[in-house]
Amino acid sequence: MKQIDPTKLLTLPSAPLIEAAPDLFGTDVERPEFMHAVLCQVGLPRSKVEGRVFERSSGSAQMRLEAGSVARPGGGWQEVGLPYGTKPRLVMFHICSEVVRTKCPDVDLGGSMRQFMDRIGLTFGGPEVKRFKEQSRMLAAMRMSLSYETPDKLIQINTQPIDRFEAWLHQDARQGQFWPDELRVSEPFMRTLLEHAVPLDPTAIHALQGSALALDVYTWMAHRLCRIRKDGGVPLYWFQLRAQFGQEYRSDKDFKREFKKALRAALAAYPSARIEDVKGGLRLYPSPPPVQKKQVVVPLQASKPIERADQIRLKPETYEAAKIAAPGWDVRGYLEGLWRDWITTKAGMPRDPDKAFVAWCRKFTKGKRPG
C-alpha cells in the first residue's frame, strides 16, 4: 500500500462542529444505520429550494426530485415544498435502517422514531419535533427518480420513496401540522435499497447531525472509499467536487471553504478514511468502511424474538382488518391498549402479533356494543 506523506493528510478539526470525541469512533457498532447507496452519492437539498424540482448527479448516479402535495384534514390539497437540511436526512437514515433490519416496507414513525432520535442524541420534543414534522411531510409527498449504471446496463427507478402514510389527527393536525405516524416505502425503492444499502456508524451521525453537508460528505466517503482498488488512489478535482456537492454555493471560493470544513468534520467521525490534500483537489485512497461487514448482522427474515408487548409494531393493514373484525370500536386506542395488557399475562409473546390482534378483537367484541 502506498505510503502517504503524513503532512499532506487532512487533519481533524478543532471547530465545534464535532460534538463527540474522536475516540468514540471506530468502536464496535452493534446497531448500524443504513442509507441507499445512490443517496450516499447524491444527497437531498441542503437549503430551501424555491422551485418544485431539484436535480443532483455524481458520475453515473443521478437523482431528480419533484415536490408533491398532501391532503388537508377536512378536504382539499396543499402543495408542499421539497425537503431540505439535516432533518429529512435523519428521517431517511431511520426509514432505510428500519426497512433493512426488518425486511418490511412498513415503518412506524412514532415509537421507533423516538428510539432513533435517542440513539443519535436528539431530544424528542419541542422545536425539534416541529421541524421533523414539517420535513417529514415534504419527504412523504415528494416524487423521486434515481438512475445508476452497472458494467452492462443503465437502471432508472421512478418512484415515490413513501407511497402511503397515515397520520393521526391531533389538535395541531387541523392546522396542517400533522406528520406521518406510519408509512410504507414503495416496492421499487425497497428492492433497490436491500440490494444497495450502505452501513453507517450511528455515533458519526450523532456527531454530524448539525451539518447537512458534513452528513453528505460522510455518507459519500462511507460508500466510496472502501470501493477504491488502486493503491495509488483516485484524484478528484475541485470542479468535480463542486459539480457533486456545490449547487448551493455562489462561488468556488465559498464552496471550497465550506466543503473543507465539512470534510474535516466527517474525517473526525470516520478516522480510518484516507484522503490526501493535493494540488487542485483531493486524492482518495483505499480505506476500510466505517462499519465492518462482520459487524453488520441483518436477519434474513425476523428480528430477534419479541420479548415484551411494547416491542410489537402492528402493520397499518392490521388496524384496517381489526376495524372490520370489531366495527364501531376504537381499535387503535382502547382495544389495542387492552390487548397489549392482556398478552403481558401470557407465557410468551404471539408468533404472529398482527394475526393474533385481529383474532382477539373479533373474539373480545363479539356480542358487545362498542365501548
N, C-alpha and C positions, 0 to 999 in steps of 0.2 A: 504494500500500500504506500502511496506517495507520502513522503514526509512534508508537512505543511509548515511554512515559516510561522512560528507562533506569534510573531509581531504583526502578522497580517490577518490573523484570525480575529473575527469580530468579538469584542469583549462584552461582558454583561453590563447592564445599565445601572446607574445609580439613581435614575429618576424614580418617582414614587408610583409609576405605573404598575410595577410588580408589587403585589400585596402578600405574596408568600415567599418564604426564604428559599433560595435555590436548592438547599439540601433536602427539601421535601420532594423534589422531582427525581424521577428515575427509580423510585421505590416500587415494590410490588403493587400492581393495580388489580385489585380483586374484582372491581366492577367498572370496566371501562365504558366510556361513552362512544357513540358511533356517529358518523356522518357519511352521506352519499359521496362517493369519490368525485363525481362531477362537481358537486357543491364545494368540495375542497379545492378545486381548481378555479372555479368562478363563483364568487360569493354574491350574496344578496346586496342590494343597495346599502351604502353606509350612511347616506344622508337622504333627506326627504327628496322624492322625485316629483317634479312639477307636472310631468305628463302622465300618461296612462300606460306607457311601455318602457321597459328597461332591458338593455342587452349588454352582455359581457362575454368575452371569449378569452381562451388561453390555449394556444396551439390548436389542436383539433377539437377541443372541448368548447362548446358554445351553450349559452343559456339565453332565453328570451322570456321575460315576464310580462303579463298583462294584468292590470288591476281589474278587480271584479266588483260585485255588488252583494249586499246582504239584505235579507228580508227584514222589514220593520215589524216589530211587535204591533199587532193590530191591523196590519196590512200595508202594502206598498214596498218599495225597494229603495235602498240607499247605496249610492256609489261610494266606495271606499278607495283610498289610495293604495300604493304599493308599500309593503313592509320595509322598514329600514332600521339601521342601527344594530345595537347588540341584542335587544330583546328577541326579535324573531330568530336570530341565530341560536340563542339559548333554547328557544322553543323547538327549533328544528333538531338540535342536539338531542333533546328529550324524546321527540317523536321518533327519530331514526333509531335511537337506542332501545326504546320500548319495542319497536317492531322487530329489530334484530334479535332481541333477547327472547321475545315470546313467540315469534313467527306468526303473529296475529296482526291483522290490519287495524284492529280496534284499539284506541289509546284513550285512557282516562286522563283528562287534564285537571282533575280535581285532586284526589289524594296522591296520585303518582307524581303530579307536577309539584306538589308541596314537598314530597320526598326529594325530587330532583333539585329544587331550589335549596333545600337543606344541604345536599351533598356539595353544591358549589358555593355555599356560604351566603345565599341571599335570604333576606327576610321576607316571609310570605305575609305581606300586609302593607297597608298604606299606599304611598305613591308607586312603589314597585309593582304592586298588583294591578293598579290602574293602567300603567304603561304596558304591562304584559297583556291586559285585556284588549287594549286598542290595537297593538301589533298582532295579536293572535287572530283578531277578526280580519285584519288585512291579509294575513297569511292564509287563513282558511278560505278566503274568497278568490285569491289570485289564480290565474292560469299560467302554466309553465311549459315551455318546450326546451328539451335538453337534446344535445347531439354530441356524439363522440365517435372516434374511429378506432377500429381494431385493425390488425395487419391486413385483413382481407375484405372489410366492409365498413360502411358508414351506418350508424344506428341513430335514429331520431325517435324521441318519445314526446308525444303531445298529450298533456295530462293536466289535471288539477291535482297536485300532490294530496290534497284533502278533498275527497269527493262527497263527503257527508259529515255534518256535525250537528250536535244537539246542544241547546243552551237553555238552562233553567232561567225562567223569567223572574229574577229577583227584583227588588224595588228599582235598582238603577238600570235594569234592562229596559224598562218602559221609556227611559230617556236615551236609549241607544248605547248603553254602556255594558251590555252583556258580553260574555266571551264563551267560546265553545267549551262545554264541560266534558263532552265526549266526542270523539271524531273517528273517522275511518279514512285511512290513506287509500289512494287508488291502487288498483291491481298492477298497472304498469310501473308505477313508482315503487311499489313494494318489491316487485320481482327484480328490478334492476338494483334496488338497494341491497337486497340479500346477496346479490352477486358481486356487488362493488361497495361494500361497507368498509370504512377506514376506522380502526380503533384509536381512541384518543384518551389521554390522561385527564380525568376529571379535576385533578389538582391544578393542571395547567389552565383548564377552562376557568376555574375559580380565580386564578391569578390574573387572567387577561380579560375578564368579563367587562372591564370598563372601557375597552377599546375594540371597536368592530374591525379596524384594520389589523390590530395585533392578533385577533382571533383568526382572521383570514390568512395571515402570514403563517401562523402556527399550523392550521389545518393543511395549508398548501405544503409546508415542509414535511408534515407527517405523511402525506400522500406521495410526495415527490422524491425525497432524499433516499428512502430505502429502495427505490427502483433504479437508481443510478448504478451502472455496472462498470464504468470506466474509472480506473484508479486515478487517472489524471483529472477527473472531474469534468463538469459541464459548465461552460461560461454562459452567463445571462447578462445582457447589456441593459443599461438604464432605459433605453427606448422600448425594449421588450417588457421590462417590468412595469413601466408606466402604462403600456397598452393593456396589461393584465389587471393592474391594481389602481391605476391613477386617474380614472374617469372623473372623480370628484374634485380634482385639483386643477387650479387655473394655470400653473406654470410648472416647468420641470424642476425648478429650484424648490418650490413648495412641496412637490411630491417627494423629491429625494430626501428632504429633511424629515418629513413625517414618516416615510417608509423606513428610513434607518432607525428612527426611534421605535417604531413598531417591531422591526426585525430584532433589535437588541432585546426588547421585552420578550418576544417569542423565543429567542435563544436562551434566555434565562429560564423559561418554562420547559425547554427541550435541550438540556445541556449536552446531549450526545450528538446533536446536529453539528455538522462540519461544513462551515461556509466561510470562504475567504473573500476579503475585500480586495478587489483588483482594479486596475485602471479601466475606467469606463463601465464598471458594473460589479458583478459578483461571480464567484466560482463555487459551484455546488459539488460536494464530494459524497461518495457513498457513506451512508450513516445508518445506524440501527434505528428501527422505528421507535417511537416514544413508548409504545406498548408492545412487548414481545409476543409473538404468536402463542407461546406456551402459556401466557397469562390470559389469553382470550378464550374463555370457555363458554360457548354458546350451545345450549342443548338442541338436539335435532327436533324434539317435539315439545316437551314440557319443561317448565322451570322447576326449581326444587319444590318438593311437595308442600302443599298448603298446610300450614300448621295452626293458623288462627283465623277466626271469622273475618277480622279486619283486613286480611291479606287477599280476600276474594274480590275480584273485579268482574262484575257481570257485564255481558255484552249488551249493546243497545237493543238488538233484536230480542234479547231475553225479556226485557221490560215490555216490549210490544206483545210478546206471547203471553206474558203474565197478565196484561190488561185484558186479553181475550179470555184467559182462564178465570179471571176474577173481575168481571165487568162492574164498573162503578166504584171500585175500591181504590184507595190511594196506594198504588203499587210501590212507588219509589221512596215513599216516606214511611207510612205506617206499616205496611206488610213487610217490606224489606227489613225494617228495624226489628220486628217480631221474629222474622225468620233467622236473622243473624243471632239474636239472643237464644233462639231455640237450638240452633246447631251447636252452640257452645256447650250445651248439656250432653251432647252425644260423645261417643267414644272417640270418634275421629271426624275429620272434615269429609264432605262428599267428594267422590271421584270426579263427578261432572256437576259443578255447582250450578250452572245455567239450567240444566235439565231438572236438577233437584229443586231449585227455587220455583220453577213453573209448576211442577207437580205439587209442591207444598201449598202454593197459593190456591190451586184448584181444590185441594182437599180441605184446607183451612176455611175457605169461604163458602163451601158447599152448604146450601140451605140457610145461609146467614145474609142479613141485609148489610149493605156497605157501611163500614164504620171506620 
